[in-house]
Amino acid sequence: MSQWLLNVRLETGEQLHEDGSIQTTTDLFHIEINAAGQIAQMTPADAAFQPENAKDMQGQLALPAFKEMHNHLDKTYLSLPWKACRTVSGLEERLHYESLELSALADNCEQRASAMIEKILGFGSNHIRTHVNIDPYIGLKNLEGVLAALNKYKDYVTADVIAFPQHGLLRDDVPSLLREALRNGATMLGGLDPGGIDRDIEKSLQTTMDIAQEFNVDVDFHLHDNGHLGYYTIDKWLDLVEENGFTRKTDFSHSFSLGDVTVPEQIAMAKRLKEHNVAIMSTVPFNLGRNIPPIDLLTEHGVNVHFGCDGFYDSWSPYGSGDILQKACTFADVTRKITERELRQSLCYITNGVTPLNNEGQMQWPKAGDEASFVFVTSSCSAEAVARPPKKRTLMNKGKFFN
């Protein structure tokens, strides 16, 4: 049975004023959604049209549903009593302290992951890419908890579940554990700092390649290593992709090293990333002591960049909310995106590239046949939503409202 959404505000174009400023234009539409969760048709709003099985959206703006593309559902302390973090001297010490609490937290992983999923859904994301610890301390316990939590919300969210060697790939029986995880529900393979953590870039990358090809899965590397160490790691992986004829997709999360090297080196790497369809997953961690990838440069060279909130409220940080729209706002603010076009195009980093208007200001979303997945807000346009994220949002996933 189909349903109707009445009086939905959609962006339809833009108006150029004499002073050179641009204003996004919008109009109200009625949208029919079929039983398969797709848009059947869209018609200009008509007050006289009162179909059965209809919900009046009262002029709320529809945005494409958001995508949370870097997260750790298994790590959060959400639903547990307050707990701040310990001071550490570096990444390895942070990993050590995390390892001490893994077993204690594993038993309530489903509960904690569920609390995090609800936060993420409430902020408007209908897809989560989550890395899940697979290590000698807990084996596959976190994977089991995360999969159970995701299954409870399967009507509202899809997920990439990454088997992630958080405490190093080249130790104990981690490679065999990763293989077991991929046989038991994990959909992607992760990697972590082949230089800084595994201390053997070539062996770590080759082991990752062997497992990825064995299971025919995509790969997402956490790459914190700075400067030319991280740059070399990316370059070496792309060499392996070519040498092994690797046809699955690769993504690099964080990739701080791309912000440390010269502009010519950034451009050279951007061209290689584009050639191999490699995306960069950034958590936009703007602070005074960290360079991040050159997101604008990568975008200009055709490299796909996606944002994620990372883990939040866990042994790594007491901060974070799961609000991916706030990440887009932070990026736009720090990089001085202040015009209508700049702001609304910044939405692409949290929607898998989908924006209501194209670069020329022409309407391109939504249309008949599209998945009926929206975030409804009271903002006047997507530029305003990015610059001033509204607190109240309503998610619809494939025709089903969350809450």
The 8 nearest C-alpha neighbors of each residue, nearest first, counted from 0:
[[1, 34, 33, 2, 32, 52, 35, 36],
 [2, 0, 33, 34, 32, 31, 3, 52],
 [1, 3, 32, 52, 31, 53, 33, 0],
 [4, 2, 31, 53, 30, 32, 5, 54],
 [3, 5, 54, 30, 29, 53, 55, 31],
 [4, 6, 29, 55, 7, 56, 54, 3],
 [7, 5, 27, 58, 28, 29, 56, 57],
 [8, 6, 28, 58, 27, 56, 5, 59],
 [7, 9, 60, 27, 58, 59, 26, 61],
 [10, 8, 25, 26, 60, 61, 11, 27],
 [9, 11, 25, 24, 12, 355, 26, 362],
 [10, 12, 25, 362, 24, 9, 26, 361],
 [13, 11, 24, 361, 360, 362, 23, 10],
 [14, 12, 23, 24, 22, 360, 21, 15],
 [13, 15, 22, 21, 23, 16, 24, 12],
 [14, 16, 21, 20, 19, 22, 13, 17],
 [17, 15, 19, 20, 18, 21, 14, 22],
 [18, 16, 19, 15, 20, 21, 14, 22],
 [17, 19, 16, 20, 15, 21, 22, 14],
 [20, 18, 17, 16, 15, 21, 14, 22],
 [19, 21, 16, 18, 15, 22, 17, 338],
 [22, 20, 15, 14, 16, 339, 13, 19],
 [21, 23, 14, 13, 24, 15, 20, 339],
 [22, 24, 13, 12, 14, 25, 21, 380],
 [23, 25, 13, 12, 11, 10, 22, 14],
 [26, 24, 10, 11, 9, 8, 23, 12],
 [25, 27, 8, 9, 28, 10, 11, 24],
 [28, 26, 8, 6, 7, 44, 43, 9],
 [29, 27, 44, 43, 7, 6, 42, 30],
 [28, 30, 5, 44, 42, 6, 41, 4],
 [31, 29, 41, 4, 3, 40, 28, 32],
 [32, 30, 3, 40, 39, 2, 38, 41],
 [33, 31, 38, 2, 39, 1, 37, 36],
 [32, 34, 1, 35, 36, 37, 39, 38],
 [33, 35, 0, 1, 36, 32, 37, 2],
 [34, 36, 33, 37, 397, 32, 398, 1],
 [37, 35, 397, 398, 34, 33, 371, 32],
 [38, 36, 370, 371, 32, 33, 369, 35],
 [39, 37, 32, 367, 368, 371, 369, 40],
 [38, 40, 32, 31, 367, 33, 37, 368],
 [41, 39, 367, 31, 38, 30, 42, 32],
 [40, 42, 30, 29, 31, 28, 367, 43],
 [41, 43, 29, 28, 44, 30, 40, 45],
 [44, 42, 28, 29, 27, 45, 41, 26],
 [43, 45, 28, 29, 27, 6, 42, 46],
 [44, 46, 47, 48, 43, 29, 28, 6],
 [45, 47, 48, 44, 49, 6, 5, 29],
 [46, 48, 45, 49, 44, 50, 5, 29],
 [49, 47, 45, 46, 50, 44, 5, 29],
 [48, 50, 47, 51, 46, 53, 45, 5],
 [51, 49, 53, 48, 52, 3, 2, 5],
 [50, 52, 53, 49, 2, 3, 54, 1],
 [51, 53, 2, 3, 50, 54, 1, 4],
 [54, 52, 3, 51, 4, 2, 50, 55],
 [53, 55, 4, 5, 56, 3, 52, 2],
 [54, 56, 5, 57, 4, 6, 53, 7],
 [57, 55, 6, 58, 7, 59, 5, 54],
 [58, 56, 55, 6, 59, 7, 5, 8],
 [57, 59, 8, 6, 7, 56, 60, 27],
 [58, 60, 377, 376, 8, 57, 56, 7],
 [61, 59, 8, 376, 375, 377, 9, 7],
 [62, 60, 375, 374, 373, 9, 8, 59],
 [61, 63, 374, 373, 64, 375, 60, 381],
 [64, 62, 373, 374, 65, 350, 372, 353],
 [65, 63, 373, 374, 372, 124, 123, 125],
 [64, 66, 124, 350, 349, 123, 125, 63],
 [65, 67, 126, 124, 349, 350, 68, 125],
 [68, 66, 127, 307, 126, 69, 124, 128],
 [67, 69, 307, 128, 306, 127, 66, 305],
 [70, 68, 307, 309, 128, 67, 129, 308],
 [69, 71, 309, 129, 310, 128, 308, 72],
 [72, 70, 310, 129, 130, 73, 74, 309],
 [71, 73, 112, 74, 129, 70, 75, 115],
 [72, 74, 71, 112, 108, 141, 75, 131],
 [75, 73, 71, 72, 313, 310, 76, 314],
 [74, 76, 313, 77, 312, 73, 311, 111],
 [75, 77, 313, 79, 312, 78, 111, 74],
 [76, 78, 75, 79, 111, 114, 115, 312],
 [79, 77, 111, 76, 114, 80, 110, 75],
 [78, 80, 77, 76, 81, 111, 82, 75],
 [81, 79, 82, 78, 76, 77, 83, 312],
 [82, 80, 79, 83, 76, 77, 317, 78],
 [81, 83, 80, 84, 317, 76, 313, 79],
 [82, 84, 317, 81, 85, 316, 314, 313],
 [85, 83, 314, 316, 315, 86, 317, 82],
 [84, 86, 87, 83, 314, 96, 93, 315],
 [85, 87, 84, 88, 93, 89, 92, 315],
 [88, 86, 89, 92, 93, 85, 90, 91],
 [87, 89, 92, 86, 90, 93, 91, 85],
 [90, 88, 92, 87, 91, 93, 94, 86],
 [89, 91, 93, 92, 94, 88, 87, 95],
 [90, 92, 94, 93, 89, 95, 196, 88],
 [91, 93, 95, 94, 90, 89, 87, 96],
 [92, 94, 90, 96, 95, 91, 87, 97],
 [95, 93, 97, 91, 92, 96, 98, 90],
 [96, 94, 92, 98, 97, 93, 91, 99],
 [95, 97, 99, 93, 98, 94, 92, 100],
 [96, 98, 94, 95, 99, 100, 93, 314],
 [97, 99, 95, 101, 96, 100, 94, 136],
 [100, 98, 96, 97, 101, 95, 102, 103],
 [99, 101, 103, 98, 97, 102, 104, 96],
 [102, 100, 98, 104, 103, 99, 105, 97],
 [101, 103, 105, 104, 100, 137, 136, 99],
 [104, 102, 100, 101, 105, 106, 99, 107],
 [105, 103, 101, 102, 106, 107, 100, 108],
 [104, 106, 108, 102, 107, 103, 141, 101],
 [105, 107, 104, 108, 103, 102, 140, 109],
 [108, 106, 110, 105, 109, 104, 111, 144],
 [107, 109, 144, 105, 111, 110, 106, 73],
 [108, 110, 144, 148, 112, 107, 111, 145],
 [111, 109, 113, 107, 108, 112, 114, 78],
 [110, 112, 114, 108, 113, 77, 109, 78],
 [111, 113, 72, 115, 109, 114, 110, 73],
 [114, 112, 116, 148, 110, 115, 111, 109],
 [113, 115, 111, 117, 112, 116, 77, 78],
 [114, 116, 112, 118, 113, 117, 119, 111],
 [117, 115, 113, 119, 118, 114, 120, 112],
 [116, 118, 120, 114, 115, 119, 121, 113],
 [119, 117, 121, 115, 116, 120, 321, 122],
 [118, 120, 116, 122, 321, 121, 117, 124],
 [121, 119, 117, 124, 123, 122, 118, 116],
 [120, 122, 118, 119, 123, 117, 392, 394],
 [121, 123, 119, 120, 322, 124, 392, 118],
 [122, 124, 120, 394, 121, 374, 65, 64],
 [125, 123, 65, 66, 120, 126, 64, 119],
 [124, 126, 156, 155, 64, 66, 65, 120],
 [127, 125, 157, 66, 156, 158, 124, 67],
 [128, 126, 158, 67, 68, 129, 66, 159],
 [127, 129, 159, 68, 69, 158, 70, 67],
 [130, 128, 70, 71, 160, 127, 72, 69],
 [129, 131, 161, 71, 163, 160, 70, 162],
 [132, 130, 163, 162, 161, 73, 142, 71],
 [131, 133, 163, 165, 164, 134, 141, 162],
 [134, 132, 164, 163, 138, 139, 162, 131],
 [133, 135, 138, 136, 173, 137, 164, 132],
 [134, 136, 138, 137, 173, 171, 172, 133],
 [137, 135, 134, 138, 102, 101, 98, 133],
 [138, 136, 140, 135, 102, 134, 139, 101],
 [137, 139, 134, 135, 133, 140, 136, 176],
 [138, 140, 142, 141, 133, 137, 143, 180],
 [141, 139, 143, 142, 137, 138, 105, 144],
 [142, 140, 144, 143, 139, 105, 73, 108],
 [143, 141, 139, 145, 140, 144, 146, 131],
 [142, 144, 140, 146, 141, 145, 147, 139],
 [145, 143, 109, 108, 141, 147, 142, 146],
 [144, 146, 148, 142, 147, 143, 109, 112],
 [147, 145, 149, 143, 148, 144, 142, 150],
 [146, 148, 150, 144, 145, 149, 143, 109],
 [149, 147, 145, 109, 113, 151, 150, 146],
 [150, 148, 146, 152, 151, 147, 153, 145],
 [149, 151, 153, 147, 152, 148, 146, 145],
 [152, 150, 148, 149, 153, 147, 154, 113],
 [153, 151, 149, 150, 154, 155, 156, 148],
 [152, 154, 150, 155, 156, 151, 149, 157],
 [155, 153, 152, 156, 399, 396, 151, 157],
 [156, 154, 396, 153, 152, 125, 401, 157],
 [155, 157, 125, 126, 153, 152, 154, 158],
 [158, 156, 126, 125, 127, 153, 155, 159],
 [159, 157, 127, 126, 128, 160, 156, 129],
 [158, 160, 128, 186, 129, 161, 127, 187],
 [161, 159, 185, 186, 129, 187, 158, 130],
 [160, 162, 187, 130, 188, 185, 163, 189],
 [163, 161, 188, 189, 131, 185, 133, 177],
 [162, 164, 189, 132, 131, 133, 165, 130],
 [165, 163, 167, 133, 168, 166, 132, 134],
 [166, 164, 163, 167, 132, 191, 133, 134],
 [167, 165, 164, 94, 134, 168, 196, 98],
 [168, 166, 164, 165, 197, 169, 196, 170],
 [167, 169, 164, 173, 170, 174, 197, 203],
 [170, 168, 167, 197, 203, 173, 171, 174],
 [169, 171, 168, 173, 172, 167, 174, 197],
 [170, 172, 173, 135, 169, 174, 168, 134],
 [171, 173, 175, 174, 170, 176, 135, 169],
 [172, 174, 176, 175, 171, 168, 134, 170],
 [175, 173, 177, 176, 172, 178, 168, 169],
 [174, 176, 178, 177, 173, 172, 179, 180],
 [177, 175, 173, 179, 178, 174, 180, 172],
 [178, 176, 180, 174, 179, 175, 162, 173],
 [179, 177, 175, 181, 176, 180, 174, 182],
 [178, 180, 176, 182, 177, 181, 175, 183],
 [181, 179, 177, 183, 182, 178, 185, 176],
 [182, 180, 185, 178, 183, 179, 184, 177],
 [181, 183, 179, 180, 184, 178, 185, 214],
 [184, 182, 180, 181, 185, 179, 142, 143],
 [185, 183, 181, 182, 186, 180, 146, 160],
 [184, 186, 181, 160, 180, 161, 162, 187],
 [187, 185, 160, 161, 159, 184, 181, 216],
 [188, 186, 161, 217, 216, 218, 185, 160],
 [189, 187, 218, 162, 161, 217, 219, 163],
 [190, 188, 163, 219, 220, 162, 218, 161],
 [189, 191, 220, 221, 164, 163, 219, 192],
 [190, 192, 221, 220, 193, 222, 165, 164],
 [191, 193, 222, 195, 194, 196, 224, 223],
 [194, 192, 200, 197, 203, 191, 196, 199],
 [195, 193, 198, 200, 192, 197, 199, 196],
 [194, 196, 192, 198, 193, 224, 197, 223],
 [197, 195, 192, 198, 194, 193, 167, 191],
 [196, 198, 193, 199, 194, 167, 169, 195],
 [199, 197, 194, 196, 195, 193, 200, 192],
 [200, 198, 197, 202, 194, 201, 203, 193],
 [201, 199, 193, 194, 203, 202, 204, 198],
 [200, 202, 204, 203, 199, 205, 235, 193],
 [201, 203, 205, 204, 199, 200, 206, 193],
 [204, 202, 206, 200, 193, 205, 201, 199],
 [203, 205, 207, 201, 206, 202, 200, 208],
 [204, 206, 208, 202, 207, 203, 201, 209],
 [207, 205, 209, 203, 208, 204, 202, 210],
 [208, 206, 204, 210, 205, 209, 211, 203],
 [207, 209, 205, 211, 206, 210, 212, 204],
 [208, 210, 206, 212, 207, 211, 213, 205],
 [209, 211, 213, 207, 212, 208, 214, 206],
 [212, 210, 208, 216, 214, 213, 215, 209],
 [211, 213, 215, 209, 214, 210, 208, 216],
 [212, 214, 210, 211, 215, 209, 216, 208],
 [215, 213, 211, 212, 216, 210, 181, 178],
 [216, 214, 212, 211, 213, 247, 217, 210],
 [217, 215, 211, 187, 214, 247, 218, 188],
 [216, 218, 248, 247, 187, 249, 188, 211],
 [219, 217, 249, 188, 189, 187, 250, 248],
 [218, 220, 250, 189, 251, 249, 190, 188],
 [221, 219, 190, 251, 189, 191, 252, 222],
 [222, 220, 191, 252, 190, 251, 253, 192],
 [221, 223, 192, 254, 224, 253, 220, 191],
 [222, 224, 255, 254, 225, 253, 192, 221],
 [225, 223, 229, 222, 195, 228, 192, 256],
 [226, 224, 256, 229, 255, 228, 223, 227],
 [227, 225, 256, 259, 228, 229, 260, 230],
 [226, 228, 230, 229, 231, 225, 256, 260],
 [229, 227, 231, 230, 226, 225, 224, 232],
 [228, 230, 224, 232, 256, 225, 227, 231],
 [231, 229, 227, 233, 232, 228, 256, 234],
 [230, 232, 234, 228, 229, 233, 227, 235],
 [233, 231, 229, 235, 230, 234, 236, 228],
 [234, 232, 236, 230, 235, 231, 237, 229],
 [233, 235, 231, 237, 232, 236, 230, 238],
 [234, 236, 238, 232, 237, 233, 231, 239],
 [237, 235, 239, 233, 238, 234, 232, 240],
 [236, 238, 240, 234, 239, 235, 233, 241],
 [237, 239, 235, 241, 236, 240, 242, 234],
 [240, 238, 242, 236, 237, 241, 243, 235],
 [239, 241, 245, 237, 238, 243, 242, 244],
 [240, 242, 244, 238, 239, 243, 237, 245],
 [241, 243, 239, 240, 244, 238, 245, 237],
 [244, 242, 245, 240, 241, 239, 208, 238],
 [243, 245, 241, 242, 240, 246, 239, 247],
 [246, 244, 240, 243, 247, 241, 212, 239],
 [247, 245, 244, 248, 240, 215, 243, 212],
 [248, 246, 217, 245, 216, 249, 215, 218],
 [247, 249, 217, 218, 246, 277, 250, 276],
 [248, 250, 218, 277, 217, 219, 247, 251],
 [251, 249, 219, 278, 277, 279, 218, 220],
 [252, 250, 220, 279, 219, 280, 254, 221],
 [251, 253, 280, 221, 254, 279, 220, 281],
 [254, 252, 281, 255, 222, 280, 223, 221],
 [255, 253, 222, 256, 252, 257, 223, 251],
 [254, 256, 291, 257, 253, 292, 258, 225],
 [255, 257, 225, 226, 259, 229, 258, 254],
 [258, 256, 292, 255, 259, 260, 254, 265],
 [257, 259, 292, 291, 290, 256, 255, 293],
 [260, 258, 256, 226, 257, 290, 225, 261],
 [261, 259, 258, 257, 226, 264, 265, 262],
 [262, 260, 264, 263, 265, 259, 258, 257],
 [261, 263, 265, 264, 266, 260, 267, 258],
 [264, 262, 266, 265, 261, 267, 260, 268],
 [265, 263, 267, 261, 262, 266, 268, 260],
 [266, 264, 262, 268, 263, 267, 269, 257],
 [265, 267, 269, 263, 268, 264, 262, 270],
 [268, 266, 264, 270, 269, 265, 263, 271],
 [267, 269, 271, 265, 270, 266, 272, 264],
 [268, 270, 266, 272, 271, 267, 297, 265],
 [269, 271, 273, 268, 267, 272, 274, 266],
 [272, 270, 274, 268, 273, 269, 275, 267],
 [273, 271, 277, 269, 275, 274, 270, 276],
 [272, 274, 276, 302, 270, 271, 275, 301],
 [275, 273, 271, 272, 276, 270, 277, 269],
 [274, 276, 272, 273, 277, 271, 237, 248],
 [277, 275, 273, 274, 272, 278, 248, 302],
 [278, 276, 272, 250, 249, 275, 273, 248],
 [279, 277, 250, 303, 304, 302, 276, 251],
 [278, 280, 304, 251, 252, 250, 281, 305],
 [281, 279, 252, 305, 306, 304, 251, 253],
 [282, 280, 306, 253, 283, 252, 305, 279],
 [281, 283, 307, 306, 308, 284, 309, 253],
 [284, 282, 281, 285, 326, 330, 306, 291],
 [285, 283, 282, 286, 291, 289, 281, 290],
 [284, 286, 283, 289, 287, 291, 290, 333],
 [287, 285, 288, 289, 284, 290, 283, 291],
 [286, 288, 289, 285, 290, 284, 291, 333],
 [287, 289, 286, 290, 285, 291, 284, 255],
 [290, 288, 286, 287, 291, 285, 284, 255],
 [291, 289, 258, 255, 259, 292, 288, 285],
 [290, 292, 255, 258, 289, 293, 257, 283],
 [291, 293, 258, 257, 255, 294, 254, 290],
 [294, 292, 296, 295, 258, 297, 291, 257],
 [295, 293, 297, 296, 292, 298, 304, 291],
 [294, 296, 298, 297, 293, 299, 300, 334],
 [297, 295, 299, 293, 298, 294, 300, 266],
 [298, 296, 294, 302, 300, 299, 295, 269],
 [299, 297, 295, 301, 302, 300, 296, 294],
 [298, 300, 296, 297, 301, 295, 302, 294],
 [301, 299, 297, 298, 302, 269, 296, 270],
 [300, 302, 298, 299, 273, 303, 297, 269],
 [303, 301, 273, 297, 298, 300, 278, 304],
 [302, 304, 278, 301, 298, 279, 305, 277],
 [305, 303, 279, 278, 280, 348, 302, 306],
 [304, 306, 348, 280, 349, 281, 279, 68],
 [307, 305, 281, 282, 280, 348, 349, 68],
 [306, 308, 69, 68, 282, 67, 309, 281],
 [307, 309, 282, 321, 323, 70, 69, 310],
 [310, 308, 70, 69, 307, 282, 71, 311],
 [309, 311, 71, 70, 308, 75, 74, 313],
 [312, 310, 319, 313, 318, 75, 316, 309],
 [311, 313, 317, 318, 75, 316, 76, 319],
 [312, 314, 75, 76, 315, 316, 311, 74],
 [313, 315, 84, 316, 97, 312, 317, 74],
 [316, 314, 313, 84, 317, 93, 312, 311],
 [315, 317, 318, 313, 312, 314, 84, 311],
 [318, 316, 312, 83, 313, 84, 311, 319],
 [319, 317, 316, 312, 311, 320, 313, 315],
 [320, 318, 311, 321, 312, 317, 308, 310],
 [319, 321, 322, 311, 318, 118, 308, 312],
 [322, 320, 119, 308, 323, 319, 118, 122],
 [323, 321, 325, 320, 324, 122, 119, 326],
 [322, 324, 326, 325, 321, 308, 307, 67],
 [325, 323, 327, 326, 322, 328, 388, 385],
 [324, 326, 328, 323, 327, 322, 329, 388],
 [327, 325, 323, 329, 324, 328, 330, 283],
 [328, 326, 324, 330, 325, 329, 331, 345],
 [327, 329, 325, 385, 331, 326, 330, 386],
 [330, 328, 326, 332, 327, 331, 325, 333],
 [329, 331, 327, 333, 328, 332, 334, 326],
 [332, 330, 336, 328, 334, 329, 333, 335],
 [333, 331, 329, 335, 330, 334, 328, 336],
 [332, 334, 330, 335, 331, 329, 336, 285],
 [333, 335, 331, 332, 336, 330, 329, 295],
 [336, 334, 332, 333, 337, 331, 330, 338],
 [335, 337, 331, 341, 342, 334, 338, 332],
 [336, 338, 335, 342, 341, 339, 331, 332],
 [339, 337, 341, 340, 342, 336, 21, 20],
 [338, 340, 342, 341, 382, 21, 343, 337],
 [339, 341, 343, 342, 338, 344, 382, 358],
 [342, 340, 338, 344, 336, 339, 343, 345],
 [343, 341, 382, 345, 339, 340, 344, 336],
 [342, 344, 382, 381, 340, 345, 346, 341],
 [343, 345, 346, 341, 342, 347, 340, 354],
 [346, 344, 342, 347, 343, 348, 341, 327],
 [345, 347, 344, 348, 343, 349, 327, 354],
 [348, 346, 352, 350, 345, 349, 353, 344],
 [349, 347, 305, 346, 306, 350, 345, 304],
 [348, 350, 66, 65, 347, 306, 346, 351],
 [351, 349, 65, 347, 352, 353, 66, 348],
 [352, 350, 353, 349, 347, 348, 66, 305],
 [351, 353, 347, 350, 348, 354, 349, 346],
 [352, 354, 350, 347, 351, 63, 355, 364],
 [355, 353, 356, 347, 352, 346, 364, 357],
 [356, 354, 364, 363, 362, 10, 365, 353],
 [357, 355, 362, 361, 360, 363, 354, 358],
 [358, 356, 360, 359, 361, 363, 362, 354],
 [357, 359, 360, 356, 340, 361, 344, 354],
 [360, 358, 357, 361, 356, 12, 340, 13],
 [359, 361, 356, 12, 357, 358, 13, 362],
 [362, 360, 356, 12, 357, 359, 363, 11],
 [361, 363, 356, 11, 12, 355, 364, 357],
 [362, 364, 356, 355, 361, 357, 365, 366],
 [365, 363, 355, 366, 362, 354, 356, 353],
 [364, 366, 363, 369, 355, 367, 63, 362],
 [365, 367, 364, 369, 368, 38, 41, 363],
 [368, 366, 38, 40, 39, 369, 41, 365],
 [367, 369, 38, 37, 39, 366, 370, 40],
 [370, 368, 38, 367, 37, 366, 371, 365],
 [369, 371, 37, 372, 397, 38, 36, 368],
 [372, 370, 397, 37, 398, 38, 36, 369],
 [373, 371, 396, 397, 395, 64, 370, 398],
 [374, 372, 64, 63, 395, 62, 61, 394],
 [373, 375, 394, 62, 64, 393, 123, 61],
 [374, 376, 61, 393, 60, 392, 59, 373],
 [377, 375, 392, 60, 59, 378, 374, 391],
 [376, 378, 59, 60, 379, 375, 389, 391],
 [379, 377, 380, 376, 384, 383, 60, 389],
 [378, 380, 377, 383, 60, 381, 384, 25],
 [381, 379, 383, 382, 378, 384, 23, 60],
 [380, 382, 384, 343, 383, 385, 62, 378],
 [383, 381, 343, 342, 385, 384, 380, 339],
 [382, 384, 386, 381, 385, 380, 387, 378],
 [383, 385, 388, 381, 387, 382, 386, 378],
 [386, 384, 328, 382, 383, 388, 387, 381],
 [387, 385, 383, 328, 384, 388, 382, 342],
 [386, 388, 384, 385, 383, 389, 328, 382],
 [389, 387, 384, 385, 386, 325, 390, 324],
 [390, 388, 391, 387, 384, 376, 378, 392],
 [389, 391, 388, 392, 122, 376, 387, 377],
 [390, 392, 389, 376, 393, 377, 122, 375],
 [393, 391, 376, 375, 374, 122, 390, 394],
 [392, 394, 375, 374, 395, 123, 376, 391],
 [395, 393, 374, 123, 401, 400, 373, 396],
 [394, 396, 400, 373, 372, 399, 398, 401],
 [397, 395, 372, 399, 155, 398, 400, 125],
 [398, 396, 36, 371, 372, 399, 370, 37],
 [397, 399, 36, 371, 396, 395, 32, 372],
 [400, 398, 396, 395, 397, 401, 155, 154],
 [401, 399, 395, 394, 402, 396, 398, 393],
 [400, 402, 394, 395, 399, 155, 393, 120],
 [401, 400, 393, 394, 121, 395, 399, 120]]
